[in-house]
Amino acid sequence: MAPQLLLTYDFPPIGGGIARWMAELAKRYPPGSLVVSTGQHPGAADVDAAFPNRVDRLPLPARRLRTLQGLLLWSRRAAMLTRQCGVEFIWCGNMKPASYPAKWTMERLGTPFGVLLHGGDLLILQHQVHQSLLKRKTARALLSSAAVLVANSQWTRDCCLTLLSELEIEPADSRLQVVPLGADPDFFRPGLDTALVRQRYGLGPGRWLLSVARLARHKGIDTALQALASLSEQYPELRYAVVGTGDELASLEEEARQLGVGDRVRFLTGVPDRDLPAIYNCAEVYLGVSRLMEQRVEGFGISIAEASACGLPVVAGRSGGIPEAVRHGETGLLVDAESAEAVSGALRRLLDDPPLRARLGGAGRRAVETYYNWDRVAADLARIGQELAVAAPREAVS
């Protein structure tokens, strides 16, 4: 197949779920079938060398890709890569800023492009188009030019349909598709030795709950802390590990102290990816109680899929795209993410029922092995891009 081009603002060594998704595409597309275009970041050379596909770094920091100068440079680079490599299709890892150089290249070379949608980006964009006529016109131009819009969940697709309706765009069904995300079942798996990570991160004796999330308010860590506090007397050995960084770290640490569970909670920052599988294996239950909050939402929940891959039962919020990552009563329990009482009730049910934990965790593992995995995601996107490249007229707009 002719190569495809991935334009992305988020890419390792930058962290986060979007960067993880983009890295998995670079890893799992057949060698030589994908070119990644992104910005510079300290430590990038070592990261890029590990991928079987080419990573082309622009000569400016990733953060400057959002500036006018960065977009102009990126647009010229995208067109050059498209010509040089014979690119058949362009993927945008995010609508802004990646769709600007994608549209610029399409207008000059006729190469079609698609946009990957995440959920929260659509909520932010919806707010922006309500506030600014210019942003409304820009969003309409970008979204109507894309050959396909790919949502990470049915919820994200529905959110996109609402936005398109407000922008008076009527897409055919084939232009708006859903590709649910996943995890790597070879890397994230049950049965790993946890001794080293327990020592390294102070995960001592006890029954551990776990969340892996950016420390932002919509992730629901505060609700999880309240649930932990309500269960403390009944389960004196219950502990909670939170892996992640973010602006809410100090306030969440203070909240844990005020709730009287500061000595039961471990906030783990700067954890490298290589330690995550063993950390998941330290826990009995995974907590992913994200909620819809302002322009913040969980469009799918990659860490939930990782927990399932490790055989963990999940207690998750019934919001955003999470119900597609967690099958209620089969791989985990969905609860009202605003209710600490609902969270504690689901936890109590799992903590008291080892066979139920094993059944839900085992079903989650099988779901990742059979469908919710990155091999399937990469194959779906490669196929979509190839099909649209064949169907697209190759006449550049003058």
N, C-alpha and C positions, 0 to 999 in steps of 0.2 A: 504494500500500500504506500501511496505517497505520504510524506510526513504531514502532521498537523502541528499547528503553532499554539502554544499556551501563553497568553499574556496575563501575568498575575502580579499584583502588588504584594501579596502574602506568599512567602516561600521561605523554607529554612535557610539559615538558622533562626529566622523569625518564628516565634511560637504561635500557638492557637490552632483552632479547629480547621480554619480555611487553609492555613499553611500546611497542615497535616494532609488534607485532601489533595492539594496541589502536588505535594511531594509523592504521594502514593501514585498519582497519575504518571509522574516522571519515572517512577520506579517500575510500573507495571505495564505501560505501553511497550510493545515489542521494541527491542533496541533499534535505534535509528528512525523510529516512526513518530517521534515527538521532539519538538524544539521548545524549550522554555525560555521566555524572555522576561526578565525581572531586574530589580535594582541591586546595587551593591550593599553588602552588610559585612561587618567584621566576622571572620571565620568562614566566609562563604566558599573559599577555594576548596577546603577540605570536605565540606558538605557536598559540593557539586561533583567532585571526583568519584563519589560513591554511586552516582546514578548511571544507568546504562544509556540514557538519552542526554543530548546536549543541553546544557544550561548556559544561556547567553546573558551575561550581566552588562547592563548599561553602565557607562562610566560616571555614575552619580548615585548617591545613597537612595535606598528605596523610598524613604520619606519624601524625596523631592520629585517622585513620579507624579505627584498630585499637583505640582506647580505648572504654570504655563510653559516655562522653559523645559521642564521634564516631559510634558506631554508632546511638545514639538519634537524633541529628540527621540522619544519613544515611538512616535508615529513614523518618523523616517527609518528608524531601526526595524520596526515591524515590517514595513514595505520591503526593505532590503533583504531581511531574512526570508520573506515570502518568495521573492524573486530567486534568491540564491539557492534556497533549499527545495524549490518546487512545491511549496506548501499548498495543500488542497483545501484546508479548512482551518479557521482560527477560533480558538476557545478563549473566552474572557473569564478569568478566575473570579472576577467581581465586576459589577456593572460600572462602577466608578472606582478608579480611573480607567480600567482596561478597555472599556468599550469605545473610548475616544480614538485611540490609535487603531483599533480594529475597524471602526467605521471609516476612518481616513484611508486605510489600506484597501478596504472593499471598494471605495469610490474610485480609486486609482487603478486597481488591478482586477477588480471583479471577484475577489476571493470572499466567499461567504463566511459569516461568523456567528457564533452562538454565545450566550451569556449564562453563566452558572449563578443561580439564585440561592440565597442562604436563609431568608426569613426576616431577620432584623434589618437587613439592607432595604427591603421593601417597605417596612414600617417607617424608616427614616426618610426614604424617598417620597412616600405618600405624604408625610408631614411637609416636606419641602415643596412639593408641587401645589400644596394648599396655600403656601405662604408667598410664592414667587412665580410670576408669569413666565419669567425667563427660564427658571428651572423646570417649569411645566413643559415649555416648548422643547427644551433640551432633552428631557426624559422621553417625551413623545418621539423625537427624532431618533434617539438611540434605540429605544425598544422596538419601534416599528421597522428599523433597518435590520434587526437581527433575524437570521434564518431560523433560529430556534432559541427558546428560553427553557432552560432545564432547572427544575425545582428539586430540592433535596427531600421533599415530602409532599404529601397531598395537601397539607395545611399551607405550605409555602406556595403551592400551585394556586390554591383558592385565593390567597392573599394577592398573588400576581394578577389573577383574573379581576379582582376588585379594582386594582390600580389601573389595569388596562382599560376597564370600563370607564373609569373617571377620565382617562386620557383619550377616550373615544377611539380606541384601537380594538378591532375585532379579529383576534387571531384564529386561524384554523387550528383544530385540535393537534395537528402534527407540529405546530409551531410552539406548543407549550407542553413539555413532557416532564415526567417525574422519574428521577433516578435516585432512589433511597441510598444512603451511605452505608458504611460498615466498619469493619475492623480487620486486622490481620490475624487469622486463627493460628498461624504458625508462631507468631511472636507473642501474642496474648493467649495464654492457655493455662489450664488448671494444673495442679500437681507440682508446682515449682518450689524449690528450696527457698525459704524466706529468711533464713538465719542471718545472712549478711545485711539485708535491708532493715531487718528488725534492729540490729545493732547500730547500723549507720544512722537511722532516723528515730531511734528511741521508741520503737513500737514494741513495748514490752508485753508482759502477760496481760490477758484480758480478752474480751470479745469485741472485736473492732468493727465499727462501721466506717465507710469510706466515701468520700466525694473527690473527684478530680475535676476542677473547674477554675476558670478565671474568677478572681474574687471581686465580683460585681454584684450589686444588690439583687438583680433579677435571678441570680442563680439559686436563691433560696437557702443559702447557708444559715442565715439567721433563723429561719423556720426549723431547720434541722437541729440547731443548737437548743431551741425551745423544746423540741421533742425529746432530745437527749436529757434535758433537765427534768422533764416530767417522768422519765423512765429510770432516773438514777437510783431511787430508793429500791425499786423492784429488781433492778439489775445492777448490783454494785460493781460488777466487773466490766460493765459496758464502757467502751472508749470510742473516740471518733477522730479519724485522721482526715485532714483536708489538704489535698495537694494542689497548689496553684499560687499565683501571685496576682496582685491587683490593688486598686486604690482602697478597697474596703478592709484590708488586712488589719489595720490598727483598730478600727471600730468593731470588727468581728471578735478580735481578741478581747477587747473590753467587754463586749456583750457576753462572751463566755464566762468571764470573771464575775460579772454581775448576776448571771444565772446560777453561779456556784458550781460550774462545771469546767472551770479553767484548767484544773489538774487532770481532766479526762480528755482534753482536746489537744491534738498536735497539728499545728499549721506548718506544712512542709513546703518551703519555697525553693526554687532552683533545683528541682528534681529532674535529672536527665531522663530521656525517654527509655534508656536501657534499664532503668530501675523500676519502671512502672509495672511490668507484668508481675514481678515478685511482690510489689506493694499491693496490687489487687488481690493476690493470693493470701495476704495477711487478714483479709476481711471476711466477715460472715455475710454481710449485706451491703449492697451499694445504694447510696442515696443520690438521686438526681432530681431534686424537687424544684426545678426551675419554674418560673411563672412569667406570664405576660406582664410587662411593666414598662410604661411609656413606649419608647421605640426599641425596647429590648425583648428578645424572645429566643427560645431554643428552637431552631428550625428543624433539627433532627435529634442530635445528641450523640456525638461520636464516642464520648467517654462511656456512655451507657452500652454501646455495642462492644467496647473493649471489656467492660465488666462482664457482659454476657459471654464473651469469648473465653474469659477466665472461669466460667462456671458459676458466677455469682448471681443470686436472685436480686432483683432490683425493686426499690420503692421509688417511684418517679411521679412527677407532677403531671396532671392531666391538662397540659397546655401546649400550644404551638404544635410542632411536629413530633413531640415525644411519643404520643400514642402509636406512631408507626415504628418506633424503635423498641417499644415495650408492648408485648401482647398481654393484656390484662388477664391474670389468672393462668397464663401459660408460661411466660418468661419472667414475670414480675407482677407487681401490684401498682395500679395507677390510683392516685389520690388527689384531693384538692390541695394544690400547692400553697394555698394561702392559709391552710389550717394545720397548726402544729398538732392538734388533737388527732386529725386524720392520719398524719405521718406517724405519730407515736402508736396509733392503733394498728397500722400496717406492720410496723416494726415488731410490736408485741406478738402479732400473729406469726411472723417468721421466726423470731427468736425462740418461741415456744414450740416450734414444729420443725425439727430437723428433716424429716422426710419431705415436707413441703419445700424447704429450702433446696434440697437436693433435686427435687423434681423440676422446680422453676429454673434453677441454675443449669441443669442438664439440657433443658429445652432451649434455653438461651444459647448455650454452646452450639447446639445443632443448628439453630437458626443462622448463626454466623458462618458455620461451616458450609451450609447449603445455599445461602442467599446474601446475607448482610456482610459481605466481605469486599475488599478492595479489588480483587481480581475481577469480580462481576461488574463493579462500578466502572473500572477502566475499560473493560470490554464493551459495556453499553455505550460509553461516550465515544470510543473509537468507531463503533458501528454507526452511531448517529451522525458523526462528522463525515464519515465516508459516504453514507447514503445521501446526505445533503450536498456534498461536494459533487457527486455524480449528477444530481438533479439541477444544480445551479447553472444559470447561464453565465458564460465567461466573457462578459463585455463590460469593460471598465467604463464608469461614468466620466465624461469629460468635464 
